[in-house]
Amino acid sequence: MNRIKSDEKELKLLLKEHIHSIDVTDKKWEEICVILATHEITIDKDTLKKITDKAYAQTQKDTHQAMEGFIHNLNTMHSRGGNQVVFSSINYGTNFSPEGRMVINELLKATTEGLGVKGEVPVFPIQIFKVKEGISYSEEDYQKAIDDFETAMAGKMSFKTPNFDLFLKACQTSAKALFPNFMFLDAPYNAHEKWNMNNPQRYWYEVASMGCRTRVCLKICTEKKRPWDGEIFRSLQ
């Protein structure tokens, strides 16, 4: 038994060393098969892919349940006084890694499903989808979606920008569940000259919003400070 556990641990470490994403290419599968063969583990690519597809589906299910729990907790967790649900917000939309996209996708699904058996619209967290040219929006993708809107909304269309499909899902979710709101990062007021798509820490240069939708970034935590804040939207009184 100890030997089996030891072998399992070694196998996990081996796979962890060579697999760095939930999105694995056919070429990578072939490499993994060769690596496993050097450790006297014989498995063909198709069988390995079936195993990982099952693991992917389970990961997706677990992520969805995590997003359900995330929404449920933030709509039931009260403040110290006990008379108010904690005001919370989450900003997302520019993470186009396979893992980031899965989290965003499952969060939108859980938001659409709502709370409880009746699907009550969750008020918290306030959700803000960050729209950015080249990541979640392009005129080319917009026109392509408009030309065949039903196919685009059904998720059966590929786009040039990696997260445009999530932008469409965000719009669909907002139409049913009020959230997410939208923040346009390319607006002159929101743009930052140091933002770089290839920078994994580009979020440092992206505008964020708090629960009441107040724009608070660039004031304390970054080098680009401004003497004012602002709302995502305002109403005329």
ABEGO torsion letter per residue (X at the ends): XAAAAAAAAAAAAAAAAABABABBBAAAAAAAAAAAAAAGBBBBAAAAAAAAAAAAAAAAAAAAAAAAAAAAAAAABBBAAGABBBBBBBBBGABABAAAAAAAAAAAAAAAAEBEAAGBBBAOBBBBBBBBBGAABBAAAAAAAAABAAAAAAGABBBABAAAAAAAAAAAAAAAAGOBBBBBAABAAABBAABBAABAAAAAABBBBBAAGBBABGAAABABBBABBBBABBBBX
